């Protein structure tokens, strides 16, 4: 019985650590997606500004 309890606690610790790591990775992924969206919009803005500059008399 004591051995099973030890195993269960070990599994619980591993699961807890895995969940913590998963949450951190999900947060990082969300932040990177937001940064990519900002960069994509900035790139489109500057590309359009360059086209406007080239085609204006």
Secondary structure, DSSP 8 states (H G I E B T S, - for coil): -HHHHHHHHHHHHHHHHHHHHHHHHHHHHHHHHHHHHHHHHHHHHHHHHHHHHHH--
